[in-house]
Amino acid sequence: MSDAYRKIPEVELRVRASDVRAQRRAIRTPLEVVSTLREILDGWDQERLVVLHLDARHRVIGWHEAARGGGNVVHVAPREILRTALIAGAMAIVISHNHPSGDPTPSADDLDLTRRISAACETVGVPMLDHVVLGEAGEFYSFASAGALK
């Protein structure tokens, strides 16, 4: 990890030995995203959006909580997601957020956010592999699996 990655105080990029980076396993399916992020996103009464930073083999090199929202909405600018991904040296990303209601069905805002982030990622050459919405009891929605992501 570069010193620049560690020294940016306004960006909380989390990489700890006990965290997802230590697992160093590839993220290839939505279920792997869910199992990686469940402990981070479970149990919150507000929406949280997390970005997984992946290396060229799609192994997790870190994660970043890009935004916290209200009980049913989270707003984030694509530039905030890309800024941290570029600082981290990510070759690809996966975004995920929780729905405190327990229903992982994406809203129109979720679809719009996914399209905007995907387009921005494509522009800078850091592909967004998926956007996974976590519900409760293991339920989730994958934009990639549903064909709603390029």
C-alpha positions as CSV (number, residue, x, y, z in Angstrom):
1,M,0.0,0.0,0.0
2,S,1.4,3.4,-0.9
3,D,2.1,6.1,1.6
4,A,-0.2,8.4,-0.2
5,Y,-3.0,6.0,0.4
6,R,-2.4,6.0,4.1
7,K,-1.8,9.8,4.5
8,I,-5.1,11.2,3.2
9,P,-6.9,12.2,6.4
10,E,-10.2,13.2,4.9
11,V,-10.7,9.7,3.3
12,E,-11.3,6.8,5.7
13,L,-10.0,3.9,3.7
14,R,-10.1,0.8,5.9
15,V,-7.6,-1.9,5.6
16,R,-7.0,-4.0,8.8
17,A,-5.6,-7.4,9.3
18,S,-8.9,-8.7,10.5
19,D,-10.8,-7.0,7.7
20,V,-11.7,-8.2,4.2
21,R,-8.2,-7.5,2.9
22,A,-6.8,-10.3,5.0
23,Q,-9.0,-12.8,3.3
24,R,-7.4,-11.9,-0.1
25,R,-10.0,-14.0,-1.9
26,A,-11.4,-13.0,-5.3
27,I,-14.9,-11.5,-5.5
28,R,-16.6,-13.3,-8.4
29,T,-20.3,-13.6,-7.4
30,P,-22.9,-11.5,-5.7
31,L,-23.0,-14.1,-2.9
32,E,-19.3,-13.4,-2.2
33,V,-20.0,-9.7,-2.0
34,V,-22.8,-10.4,0.4
35,S,-20.7,-12.6,2.7
36,T,-17.8,-10.1,2.6
37,L,-20.0,-7.1,3.5
38,R,-22.7,-8.6,5.6
39,E,-21.0,-7.8,8.9
40,I,-20.2,-4.2,7.8
41,L,-23.7,-3.4,6.6
42,D,-26.0,-5.5,8.8
43,G,-28.0,-4.0,11.7
44,W,-27.9,-0.4,10.7
45,D,-31.1,1.7,10.8
46,Q,-29.8,4.0,8.0
47,E,-28.6,3.2,4.6
48,R,-24.8,2.9,4.1
49,L,-23.0,2.6,0.8
50,V,-19.7,0.7,0.8
51,V,-17.2,0.4,-2.1
52,L,-15.0,-2.7,-2.3
53,H,-11.7,-1.9,-4.0
54,L,-10.4,-4.8,-6.1
55,D,-7.0,-5.7,-7.6
56,A,-6.6,-7.1,-11.2
57,R,-7.6,-10.5,-10.0
58,H,-10.7,-9.1,-8.3
59,R,-9.3,-9.7,-4.8
60,V,-10.3,-7.2,-2.1
61,I,-7.5,-4.7,-1.4
62,G,-9.7,-2.5,0.8
63,W,-13.1,-0.9,1.3
64,H,-14.5,2.5,1.9
65,E,-17.8,3.7,3.4
66,A,-18.7,6.3,0.7
67,A,-21.9,7.5,2.2
68,R,-24.5,7.2,5.0
69,G,-28.1,8.2,4.3
70,G,-31.4,8.2,6.0
71,G,-33.7,5.3,6.7
72,N,-34.5,4.8,3.0
73,V,-32.0,6.8,0.9
74,V,-28.3,7.3,0.4
75,H,-26.8,9.9,-1.8
76,V,-23.2,9.9,-3.1
77,A,-21.4,11.5,-6.0
78,P,-19.6,9.2,-8.5
79,R,-16.5,11.3,-8.0
80,E,-16.3,10.4,-4.3
81,I,-16.4,6.7,-5.2
82,L,-13.8,7.1,-7.9
83,R,-11.6,9.3,-5.9
84,T,-11.0,6.7,-3.2
85,A,-10.8,3.8,-5.8
86,L,-8.1,5.7,-7.7
87,I,-6.2,6.5,-4.4
88,A,-6.4,2.8,-3.5
89,G,-5.1,1.7,-6.9
90,A,-8.2,-0.3,-7.5
91,M,-8.5,-2.0,-10.9
92,A,-12.2,-2.6,-10.4
93,I,-14.9,-1.9,-7.8
94,V,-18.1,-3.3,-6.4
95,I,-20.5,-1.1,-4.6
96,S,-23.1,-2.3,-2.1
97,H,-25.6,-0.7,0.2
98,N,-28.1,-1.9,2.7
99,H,-31.9,-1.4,2.9
100,P,-32.8,-1.1,6.5
101,S,-36.4,-2.0,5.6
102,G,-35.1,-5.5,4.8
103,D,-36.4,-5.5,1.3
104,P,-33.5,-5.5,-1.2
105,T,-35.6,-4.4,-4.2
106,P,-33.8,-1.4,-5.7
107,S,-35.6,1.9,-5.9
108,A,-35.6,4.2,-9.0
109,D,-32.9,6.2,-7.2
110,D,-30.8,3.1,-6.8
111,L,-31.0,2.4,-10.5
112,D,-30.1,6.0,-11.4
113,L,-27.2,5.9,-9.0
114,T,-25.9,2.7,-10.5
115,R,-26.1,4.0,-14.0
116,R,-24.3,7.2,-13.1
117,I,-21.5,5.4,-11.2
118,S,-21.1,2.8,-13.9
119,A,-20.7,5.5,-16.6
120,A,-18.2,7.4,-14.6
121,C,-16.2,4.2,-13.9
122,E,-16.2,3.3,-17.5
123,T,-14.8,6.8,-18.4
124,V,-11.8,6.4,-16.1
125,G,-11.2,2.7,-16.8
126,V,-12.1,1.3,-13.4
127,P,-15.0,-1.0,-14.1
128,M,-17.8,-1.4,-11.6
129,L,-18.5,-5.1,-11.6
130,D,-21.7,-5.0,-9.6
131,H,-24.0,-3.1,-7.2
132,V,-25.4,-5.3,-4.6
133,V,-28.3,-4.2,-2.4
134,L,-28.5,-6.1,0.9
135,G,-31.8,-6.9,2.6
136,E,-32.4,-9.0,5.6
137,A,-32.1,-12.8,6.2
138,G,-29.6,-13.2,3.4
139,E,-31.7,-11.6,0.8
140,F,-30.0,-9.4,-1.8
141,Y,-30.4,-7.9,-5.3
142,S,-27.5,-7.9,-7.7
143,F,-27.7,-5.4,-10.6
144,A,-25.2,-7.4,-12.6
145,S,-27.1,-10.7,-12.2
146,A,-30.4,-8.9,-13.1
147,G,-28.8,-7.5,-16.3
148,A,-29.2,-3.9,-15.1
149,L,-25.5,-3.2,-15.3
150,K,-23.3,-3.2,-18.4
